[in-house]
Amino acid sequence: MNRWTFAAALIAFSIPALSAHADDYPSRPIHAIASQGPGGLSDLFMRALGDQLGPMLNTSIVVEDHAGADGTVGAKACAAATPDGYTICIITDQALVINPFLPDADFDPAKTLVPIARPYYLTQMFAVSTSLGVKTFPELAALIKSKPGTFNYMAASLSKVAFMQSFNEKNGTDVVRLPFKGGGDAVNAMLNGSTQIAIFGIGNLISYIQDGKIIGLAIDGDERSPLDPSIPTFKEAGYTQHISATFFGIMAPAGTPLPIIEKLNKAIVAVESKPDFQKRFLISRGLSPNLESAEQFAKELVADRVEGLSVVKASGLYPDVK
């Protein structure tokens, strides 16, 4: 038997072996790493998903929180696990497509993780304190220019930092970025007046909008949010340039067998396709359900990473990144 015949035989043997492995999978609990702390979106979503995904797969989903470094701590823990399908993780877009291009990056998820599913996009909102008395971007820009050196903002992702950089350049304003420690801190800062502007998940802000304490000037995405259809999209508000979407990805260690990846994807999509699950755990939190295949997610991640590099450059925070 020459080497080519042997290779063909080996491939023919391995394909049914992998299929059989997927048929038997899972035979024990699956550990799911959430890249945020308790109460964070990834933690809450993975626990809700696990409650339904576990019975569907005849096992249990054990959620573990590994927070830190904008999701990279969780991503590293996931990548270090055995690639057998018994460790998965839900990771922020920041860790997947932006952090790898930062100057001090020491982790490449493109080489160490494989995509299972992109369960949702997070609708982010540009919000201002009601005390400012503005309802549009032109009004906000005029106010900031009339009081230079007095306004600041918080943003949950570097893509929105890049937007604020563009906003300042377009309007000749000088809004300063403050460190973002979490949605709760940003809301409190807006309510006590120490921060006037914030860009992060609409789910964190909707109750304050309804109470009249915060005003939403725009949201990202192509459609208005069902949580408050009166808030326009960025394009409707006059910002027609592309604004990177915020998402979370469910991943596995590189080397996890493809049949297991596909089995997990189909099960996740099946759970997410349920109207009640969408309403309770996604739409009500400002999340847009996404039901794409693992293969489609993998293809789109390639383009997302190219865009991630452009976001790092556009943020103005890393002049050495070329």
N, C-alpha and C positions, 0 to 999 in steps of 0.2 A: 504494500500500500504506500503510494507516494505521499508527500506532505500535503498536497492539495486535497487528495482523497481523504486523508486523515482529518484535515481541517473541516471538510464538509460533513464528515461523519460526526465529528465533535459537535458542530453546530446543530446538526439534526438531533443529536442526543440531548443537547442542553435545552432546546426549545420546549419539548414536553416536560423536562425536569423542572424548568421555571414555571410552566403552567400548573404542574402538580403542586409546586410550592405555593403558588397563588391560591389554588383550590383549598389547600389546608390552612391557609392564612386567614385570620389570626387564630392562634391556638393559646394565646395568653394575653394579658392586658397590654394595651398600647399606651406608651407615655407620650404626652403632648406637652411640649415646652411653649409657654407663652412668654413673649419677649417684653412684656410690661408687668408691673406689679399688680397685686390684688386690686380688683376694681377697675383696672385698665380695660380698654376695648378688647384687646387680644385675649385677656384673661376671661372676661365675661362671655365673649363670643365662643371661645373654645369650650368652656364649660357647658354652654347651652347646646353647642353642636355635639359635644361628647355624650350628653344625656340621650340623644337620639341616634347618634352614630354607633355607639356601643352596642345597643340591642340589635341594630341592623346587621352588625358584623358578628354577633354572638360573643361579644367580649365586653370589656369595660375600658373606658378612656380615663387615664389618670393624668390630670393637669398639674404641671409644675411651673412656677413662675421663676424666670431668670431675667430680671430686669437690669438695665444699664446700657450706657453708651448708645442710646438711640436704637436699641434692638440688637446691637452686635454681640452683647454678652449671651443672649439667648441663641443667636445664630451660631456662635462658636460652640456652645454646649451641644447643639443639635448636630453640627458637623462632626463632632468628636465621637458620636455614638456609633454603635455597630449598624451597618447599613442592611438591616434585615426586616425593616417595616415596623419595628416595635418602638421606634422613636420618630416622632414627627414634630413639627414646630410651626408656629404662626409668627411671621416676622414682618416688621414694618418695611415700607418701601425705602425708607431712609437707610436701613441696614442693607437692603438688597441691591439698590441701584445708585446710591449717593455716597455713603460712607466709604466704599472701596476706592473712591477717587480723592479722598482727603489726604493731605500731606503725610499724616502719621498713620495711615491705614496699614494694618498688618494682617488683613483677612480678606479673602476673595471668595464670596459666596458663589460666583459663577463656576468655580472649580471644586467647591466642597459641598454644595447643596444641589439638589435637583427639585424642580417644581412639581407639586401635586395639584394645587388649585389656587386660584385667586378668588376667594369667596365674596369679596365686596370691595367697593370703592367707598371712601369716606368723604362725604360732602363737607367741604370747608367753607367757612363764611368770613367775610371781611366785616367786622363789627366795630362800632364806635359807642362810646358812652353817650347816653341821651343828654347829658349835661352840656355837650358840645353844641347842641342845637343845629346839627347839620343832617341832611337826609340824602345827599348826593356826593359823588366824588369831587365835582367842581367846587361845591360849597366847602367841603373839607379842605381842599387844597388852598382855597382863599383864606380860610381861617388860620391854617398853619403858617402861611406866608405872612400873615398880619402879626403873628406872635412867634418869631423865630426862636429856636432853642428851647421850646417848652413842651414839645410833644414826643412821645415815645410809643413803641408798639411791642407786642409779643407775637411770635409765630411758631406754630408747632412743627413746621418742616422747612427744610432749606429751600424748597421750591417756592414757598410763600415769602421767604426772605428775599429771594430773587425778584419776586413781584414787587416788594416794597422798594427794592433798589431801583427798579424800573419806574415806580411811582414817583420817587424823589427826583430822578433824572428828568422825567416828563414834565413835572410841575415846578421844578426848582425849589423843592422843599427839603427839610432837614430832619425828618422824623428819625429818631434813634432807636435802634433795636436793643431790647432788654433780654436777658436770658430767659428761656422758657422752661419752667420746671414742671409744668403739668397743667391740665385744663382747670383744675380747682384753683390753683394759684393765680392763673390768668383771669378767671372770673372775679375772684376777690379783689385783684388789683384794679380791675375796671370799676367795680362797685365802690371802692374806696377812693377812686380818683387818681391813684398813683400811676396808672396806665390808662391811656385814652383810646387806644386802638389795639385790636387783637385779630389774628387770623387763625382759627382752628375749628374743630368739629362743631357743626350746627347743633348736634345733640346736646353738647355742653351748655349751649346758650339759649335754646328755644324757650325755656320757662321764663328767663329774664326778659326776653323779647316780648313775650306775652304780657308780662307785668309792666312793660314800658320803661324798664331800666337800661336796656341796651337796644341799639338800632342796627339792623343788618343792612349794609349797603349793597352787598352782592355775594353770590355763592359761585363756586367753581362747578364745572360740568356743563353739559349741553342743555339740561332741563332744570326747571325750578324744582325746589324740594317740596314734597307733599306736606312737610312739617310746617311750612309757611310759604304758600305760593305767591305771596305778595312781594317777596324778595327777588329781585332780578338776578340773572346770571351776570358774570363779568362782561360777557359780550353785549348783553342788553344794556349794561351800565356804561358802555363806551370803551371797554378794554377788549379789543378784538384779537390781540396777540394770544398765542397758545400759552396756557398755564398748566403746568404738569399736574396730573391727577395724583391724589393720595390713595394708596391702597395697602392691603396686607396680603401676604402670600403664605400659603401652607406648603411647607417644604419637608424634605427628607434628606438624610445624609447621602452624599454622592456614592453611587454603587448599589443603591437599593434597587432590587429587580423591577424591571418595567411592568410586568404583570401585576405586581403589588401596587405600584404607583397608580396604574389604571383602575385597579379595584377600589382603591381609596378614593380616587377622583369621582368615580361613578356613585359611590355611596354618599360622598359629601354633596354632590349635585342633587342626588335624590332627596336628601334632607332639606337642602336649601330651596328646592322646588315647591315645598309645601307652603301654601299661602299663609297658614297660621304662623309658621316659623318665620317667614319673611316679615310679617306684620309685627310680631312680638320682639324679635331679636335683631332685626336689621332696619327696616323702615322707621320704626319708632326711635331708633338711635341715630338717625341721619346717615344710614349706610345703604348703599345701592347694591342689591344682589347681583352677583355675576356667576354665570353657570357654564363657563367655558371648559374645554377639555384640558388635560395636562399638557398635551401636545401644543395646543394653541397658546396656553400660558407661557410655555417654554419659548415659543417663537417671539411672542410679544416682549418677553423679558430682554431679549437681545436689543430691541429698539429702545426699551425703557432705560437700559444701561448707557446707551449712547446719549440719550436725553439727560440722564443723571450727571454725566460729565459737563454738559452744557449748563446745567443748573448750578453746579459748583462754581463754574467760571462766572456766571451771571450774578451770583450772590454778592460778589465784591468782597467776600471775606477771605478768599484764598488767592491772592494775586500771583503766587508762585505756580499755581496749577495751570498748565498750558494745554 
